[in-house]
Amino acid sequence: MIEKLKGIEERFIKIEQLLSDPAVINDQKKYQELLKEHGELNKVVPVFREYEGVLEELEETKELLKDDDPDMRAMAKEEVPGLEARIEALTEELNILLMPKDPRDEKNVILEIRAGTGGEEAGLFAGELFRMYSRYAESRNWSIEIIEKNDSAAGGFKEVVSTVRGKGAYSDFKYESGTHRVQRVPETETQGRVHTSAVTVAVLPEAEDVDIDLNPADLKIDVFRSSGPGGQSVNTTDSAVRITHIPTGVIATCQDEKSQHKNKAKAMNVLKSRILDAKIQEEEAKRAADRKGQVGTGDRSGRIRTYNFPQGRMTDHRIGLTLYKLDNIMEGDIQEIIDELRTHNQAEALKEMG
């Protein structure tokens, strides 16, 4: 590991020199590529330099254990455990920084939320989950835009598909895929009984042209009039678009825009992302036996989380995390949950790496 880190530091120093080279500065493409690489290496190099500094300090302190002065030996004995603990923490941090990165982590996200069992109550909770994710996205200065929605009669959504755009969106949202269960007393419940409903969430990395190349001959494109709640027409022109990928049967629809051209572009984006995600899920299934301790994109059919409103409790079943701050969570305060899931994933990956 040390040799690898020294190589990274040498590359970091080389890039710093290149970034001040007038020839590189004038080549904006090259300059931006180096700037991006510099940013990535700058996450590792300062930690490595601190590690080397603490290691040197530890060796010097251990030498003082042999000193003739008893006070100096006592002081050194006190300092050694703290320095050793710091070395251990920095070693773990460096191991995590050197772990292979998920190439999809920096991508935007296609977020799909669908009401499951529980009728109108599930639709209401689907709306609340969408609001929770919208608030979280806003807190990260990410944008969220609805592509397709199907309103439920009591409010909320039967289904809502949206795009979340922002650096690293997928790296956070990928932990949200699965079944979200809600336990509470519905407004329509006269006996005060707690009901259980479910909502499914799917998080797809947004596909780019380099990820998916579709043959136009494989696409069936239908246009129709946009419709609102109850099936009423809300548009007098055929602006809504439905695209079917014939080989896979994957379908994407968009009717949110008044322009057919914009709806087609959005539907195509969702279609590509769904096809890419199907490929990813296939790869994940092949590796499932080797990754059973990790909680990445995960099995979408599995229950991942319960929101218990009477007790103000949220439980993530994958890692046994329970938090008693449900009101804050529903307002978008989910960073702690995501951080805990990421830490668990990293710990499992480190075990596999030995």
C-alpha positions as CSV (number, residue, x, y, z in Angstrom):
1,M,0.0,0.0,0.0
2,I,2.8,2.4,0.9
3,E,4.4,2.0,-2.6
4,K,1.1,2.7,-4.2
5,L,0.6,5.8,-2.1
6,K,4.1,7.1,-2.9
7,G,3.3,6.7,-6.6
8,I,0.0,8.7,-6.1
9,E,2.0,11.4,-4.3
10,E,4.5,11.6,-7.2
11,R,1.7,11.9,-9.7
12,F,0.1,14.6,-7.6
13,I,3.3,16.6,-7.6
14,K,3.7,16.1,-11.3
15,I,0.2,17.4,-12.0
16,E,0.7,20.5,-9.9
17,Q,3.7,21.3,-12.0
18,L,1.8,20.7,-15.3
19,L,-1.1,22.9,-14.1
20,S,1.3,25.9,-14.0
21,D,2.7,25.1,-17.5
22,P,1.5,27.7,-20.0
23,A,1.2,25.1,-22.8
24,V,-1.2,23.0,-20.6
25,I,-3.2,26.1,-19.5
26,N,-3.8,27.0,-23.2
27,D,-5.1,23.5,-23.9
28,Q,-8.3,23.8,-22.0
29,K,-9.4,20.1,-22.5
30,K,-6.1,18.8,-21.1
31,Y,-6.1,21.4,-18.3
32,Q,-9.6,20.4,-17.2
33,E,-8.7,16.7,-17.3
34,L,-5.6,17.3,-15.1
35,L,-7.7,19.6,-12.8
36,K,-10.2,16.8,-12.3
37,E,-7.4,14.2,-11.6
38,H,-5.7,16.7,-9.2
39,G,-9.0,17.0,-7.3
40,E,-9.3,13.2,-6.9
41,L,-5.7,12.7,-5.8
42,N,-6.0,15.7,-3.4
43,K,-8.4,13.5,-1.4
44,V,-5.7,10.9,-0.8
45,V,-2.3,12.8,-0.6
46,P,-3.0,15.0,2.5
47,V,-4.1,11.9,4.4
48,F,-1.0,10.0,3.3
49,R,1.2,12.9,4.3
50,E,-0.4,13.0,7.7
51,Y,0.1,9.3,8.0
52,E,3.8,9.6,7.3
53,G,4.1,12.5,9.8
54,V,2.4,10.6,12.6
55,L,4.4,7.4,11.8
56,E,7.6,9.4,12.1
57,E,6.4,11.0,15.3
58,L,5.6,7.5,16.7
59,E,9.1,6.2,15.9
60,E,10.7,9.2,17.6
61,T,8.5,8.8,20.6
62,K,9.3,5.1,20.9
63,E,13.0,6.0,20.9
64,L,12.3,8.2,23.9
65,L,11.2,5.1,25.8
66,K,14.9,4.2,26.0
67,D,15.8,7.7,27.4
68,D,17.8,7.9,30.6
69,D,15.4,10.5,32.0
70,P,12.5,8.7,33.7
71,D,10.1,11.7,33.2
72,M,10.9,11.6,29.4
73,R,10.2,7.9,29.4
74,A,6.9,8.4,31.2
75,M,5.8,11.1,28.8
76,A,6.7,8.9,25.8
77,K,4.7,6.0,27.3
78,E,1.7,8.2,27.6
79,E,1.9,9.4,24.0
80,V,2.5,6.1,22.3
81,P,-1.1,4.7,22.5
82,G,-2.6,7.9,21.1
83,L,-0.2,7.9,18.2
84,E,-0.8,4.2,17.5
85,A,-4.6,4.8,17.5
86,R,-4.1,7.7,15.0
87,I,-2.0,5.5,12.7
88,E,-4.7,2.8,12.8
89,A,-7.5,5.3,11.9
90,L,-5.4,6.8,9.1
91,T,-4.6,3.4,7.7
92,E,-8.3,2.6,7.6
93,E,-9.1,5.9,5.9
94,L,-6.4,5.3,3.3
95,N,-7.7,1.8,2.6
96,I,-11.2,3.3,2.0
97,L,-9.7,6.0,-0.3
98,L,-7.9,3.4,-2.3
99,M,-10.9,1.2,-2.7
100,P,-12.1,0.9,-6.4
101,K,-14.7,3.6,-7.0
102,D,-18.1,2.8,-8.5
103,P,-17.9,4.5,-11.9
104,R,-21.6,5.4,-11.6
105,D,-21.3,7.3,-8.4
106,E,-21.0,10.7,-10.0
107,K,-24.0,10.2,-12.3
108,N,-27.4,11.9,-12.1
109,V,-30.3,9.8,-11.0
110,I,-33.6,8.6,-12.3
111,L,-35.8,8.2,-9.2
112,E,-38.9,6.1,-9.4
113,I,-41.4,5.9,-6.6
114,R,-44.5,3.7,-6.8
115,A,-47.4,3.0,-4.3
116,G,-47.6,-0.6,-3.3
117,T,-49.9,-2.4,-0.9
118,G,-52.1,-0.1,1.1
119,G,-54.3,1.6,-1.4
120,E,-54.7,5.4,-1.0
121,E,-52.6,5.4,2.1
122,A,-49.7,4.0,0.1
123,G,-50.2,6.8,-2.5
124,L,-50.1,9.4,0.2
125,F,-46.9,8.0,1.6
126,A,-45.4,7.8,-1.9
127,G,-46.0,11.6,-2.1
128,E,-44.4,12.1,1.3
129,L,-41.3,10.1,0.2
130,F,-41.0,12.2,-2.9
131,R,-41.2,15.3,-0.8
132,M,-38.5,13.8,1.6
133,Y,-36.2,13.2,-1.3
134,S,-36.9,16.6,-2.8
135,R,-35.9,18.3,0.5
136,Y,-32.8,16.2,0.7
137,A,-31.8,17.1,-2.9
138,E,-32.4,20.8,-2.1
139,S,-30.1,20.5,0.9
140,R,-27.3,19.2,-1.4
141,N,-28.0,21.9,-4.0
142,W,-29.2,19.3,-6.4
143,S,-32.1,19.9,-8.8
144,I,-35.1,17.5,-9.0
145,E,-37.5,17.5,-11.9
146,I,-40.7,15.4,-12.4
147,I,-40.7,13.5,-15.7
148,E,-43.9,11.4,-15.3
149,K,-46.5,11.2,-12.5
150,N,-49.8,9.5,-11.9
151,D,-51.7,11.3,-9.1
152,S,-53.8,9.3,-6.6
153,A,-57.3,10.4,-5.7
154,A,-56.6,11.2,-2.1
155,G,-53.4,13.2,-2.9
156,G,-49.9,11.8,-3.3
157,F,-48.9,9.6,-6.2
158,K,-49.7,6.2,-7.6
159,E,-46.3,6.6,-9.4
160,V,-43.8,9.5,-9.8
161,V,-40.7,9.4,-11.9
162,S,-38.1,12.2,-11.6
163,T,-34.6,13.2,-12.4
164,V,-32.1,14.2,-9.7
165,R,-29.2,16.2,-11.1
166,G,-26.1,16.9,-9.1
167,K,-22.5,15.8,-8.6
168,G,-22.5,12.5,-6.7
169,A,-26.3,12.1,-6.7
170,Y,-26.2,8.4,-7.5
171,S,-23.5,7.7,-4.7
172,D,-26.1,8.8,-2.1
173,F,-29.4,7.8,-3.7
174,K,-28.3,4.3,-4.6
175,Y,-29.0,3.1,-1.1
176,E,-32.7,4.0,-1.3
177,S,-33.7,1.2,-3.7
178,G,-36.2,-1.2,-2.2
179,T,-39.5,-1.4,-0.4
180,H,-40.2,1.3,2.2
181,R,-42.9,0.3,4.7
182,V,-45.0,2.8,6.7
183,Q,-46.9,2.1,9.9
184,R,-49.5,4.7,11.0
185,V,-53.2,5.4,11.6
186,P,-54.7,6.6,8.3
187,E,-56.9,9.7,8.3
188,T,-59.8,7.6,7.1
189,E,-59.4,5.1,10.0
190,T,-62.2,5.6,12.5
191,Q,-61.1,2.8,15.0
192,G,-57.6,4.3,15.5
193,R,-55.9,1.2,14.2
194,V,-52.4,1.2,12.9
195,H,-52.2,0.2,9.2
196,T,-49.2,-1.0,7.3
197,S,-48.6,0.2,3.7
198,A,-45.7,-0.1,1.3
199,V,-44.0,2.0,-1.3
200,T,-41.3,0.8,-3.7
201,V,-38.4,3.0,-4.7
202,A,-36.1,2.4,-7.7
203,V,-32.9,4.4,-8.2
204,L,-31.3,4.3,-11.6
205,P,-28.1,5.9,-12.7
206,E,-28.9,8.3,-15.6
207,A,-27.6,6.8,-18.8
208,E,-25.4,8.7,-21.2
209,D,-25.0,8.1,-24.9
210,V,-21.7,6.3,-24.2
211,D,-23.5,3.9,-21.9
212,I,-26.3,2.8,-24.2
213,D,-26.5,2.9,-28.0
214,L,-30.0,2.2,-29.2
215,N,-30.9,1.2,-32.7
216,P,-33.8,3.4,-33.9
217,A,-35.3,0.3,-35.6
218,D,-35.7,-1.3,-32.2
219,L,-37.9,1.6,-30.9
220,K,-41.7,1.9,-31.2
221,I,-42.8,5.5,-30.5
222,D,-46.4,6.4,-29.8
223,V,-47.8,9.9,-29.2
224,F,-51.0,10.7,-27.4
225,R,-52.8,13.5,-25.4
226,S,-51.6,14.2,-21.9
227,S,-54.2,13.3,-19.2
228,G,-54.8,14.5,-15.7
229,P,-56.5,12.9,-12.7
230,G,-59.4,10.7,-13.6
231,G,-58.2,10.4,-17.2
232,Q,-59.3,13.9,-18.2
233,S,-57.4,15.4,-21.1
234,V,-55.2,18.4,-20.1
235,N,-53.7,19.0,-23.5
236,T,-55.4,19.5,-26.9
237,T,-52.4,18.2,-28.9
238,D,-50.7,14.9,-29.0
239,S,-47.7,16.0,-26.9
240,A,-47.3,13.0,-24.6
241,V,-44.8,10.3,-25.8
242,R,-44.4,6.6,-25.1
243,I,-41.3,4.8,-26.3
244,T,-41.0,1.0,-26.3
245,H,-37.7,-0.8,-26.7
246,I,-38.9,-3.8,-28.7
247,P,-36.1,-6.3,-27.9
248,T,-36.4,-5.9,-24.1
249,G,-40.0,-4.7,-23.7
250,V,-38.8,-1.7,-21.6
251,I,-41.2,1.2,-21.8
252,A,-40.8,4.9,-20.9
253,T,-43.5,7.6,-21.0
254,C,-43.4,11.4,-20.5
255,Q,-46.3,13.8,-20.7
256,D,-45.0,16.5,-18.3
257,E,-44.0,19.0,-21.0
258,K,-46.3,20.7,-23.5
259,S,-43.8,20.1,-26.2
260,Q,-43.7,16.7,-27.9
261,H,-40.0,17.2,-28.7
262,K,-39.2,17.8,-25.0
263,N,-41.3,14.8,-23.8
264,K,-39.6,12.5,-26.4
265,A,-36.2,13.6,-25.1
266,K,-37.1,13.0,-21.5
267,A,-38.8,9.6,-22.3
268,M,-35.7,8.5,-24.2
269,N,-33.5,9.5,-21.3
270,V,-35.6,7.4,-18.9
271,L,-35.7,4.5,-21.4
272,K,-31.9,4.4,-21.8
273,S,-31.5,4.6,-18.0
274,R,-33.9,1.7,-17.5
275,I,-32.1,-0.5,-20.0
276,L,-28.7,0.4,-18.4
277,D,-30.2,-0.4,-15.0
278,A,-31.4,-3.8,-16.2
279,K,-27.8,-4.6,-17.3
280,I,-26.5,-3.4,-13.9
281,Q,-29.0,-5.5,-12.0
282,E,-28.0,-8.6,-14.0
283,E,-24.3,-7.9,-13.2
284,E,-25.2,-7.4,-9.5
285,A,-27.1,-10.7,-9.4
286,K,-24.0,-12.5,-10.8
287,R,-21.9,-11.0,-8.0
288,A,-24.5,-11.4,-5.3
289,A,-22.9,-14.4,-3.6
290,D,-19.7,-12.5,-3.2
291,R,-21.3,-9.3,-2.0
292,K,-24.0,-10.6,0.4
293,G,-22.8,-8.3,3.2
294,Q,-23.1,-5.2,1.2
295,V,-26.1,-3.0,0.7
296,G,-25.6,-1.2,-2.6
297,T,-28.4,-1.0,-5.2
298,G,-29.8,-4.2,-3.7
299,D,-32.8,-6.4,-4.3
300,R,-35.6,-4.1,-5.2
301,S,-38.2,-6.6,-3.8
302,G,-36.7,-6.6,-0.4
303,R,-38.0,-4.5,2.5
304,I,-35.3,-2.1,3.5
305,R,-36.9,0.4,5.8
306,T,-39.9,0.9,8.2
307,Y,-41.3,4.3,9.1
308,N,-43.3,3.9,12.3
309,F,-45.3,7.1,12.9
310,P,-46.9,6.3,16.3
311,Q,-43.4,5.8,17.8
312,G,-41.6,8.4,15.7
313,R,-39.2,5.7,14.7
314,M,-37.3,4.9,11.5
315,T,-35.6,1.5,11.2
316,D,-33.3,0.5,8.3
317,H,-33.4,-3.3,8.4
318,R,-30.2,-3.9,6.3
319,I,-27.9,-2.6,9.0
320,G,-30.2,-2.6,12.1
321,L,-30.1,1.2,12.4
322,T,-33.0,2.8,14.4
323,L,-33.5,6.5,14.8
324,Y,-36.2,8.3,16.8
325,K,-36.4,11.4,14.7
326,L,-39.0,10.5,12.1
327,D,-40.3,14.1,11.8
328,N,-36.8,15.3,10.8
329,I,-36.3,12.4,8.4
330,M,-39.5,13.1,6.6
331,E,-38.3,16.7,6.2
332,G,-35.3,15.4,4.2
333,D,-32.8,14.8,7.1
334,I,-31.5,11.5,5.8
335,Q,-27.8,12.1,5.6
336,E,-27.1,10.2,8.8
337,I,-28.8,7.1,7.3
338,I,-26.9,7.3,4.0
339,D,-23.6,7.8,5.9
340,E,-24.2,4.7,8.0
341,L,-25.1,2.6,5.0
342,R,-22.0,3.8,3.2
343,T,-19.8,3.1,6.2
344,H,-21.3,-0.4,6.5
345,N,-20.6,-1.0,2.8
346,Q,-17.0,0.2,3.1
347,A,-16.4,-2.0,6.1
348,E,-17.7,-5.1,4.3
349,A,-15.6,-4.3,1.2
350,L,-12.5,-3.9,3.4
351,K,-13.2,-7.4,4.9
352,E,-13.3,-8.8,1.4
353,M,-10.0,-7.1,0.6
354,G,-8.5,-8.7,3.7
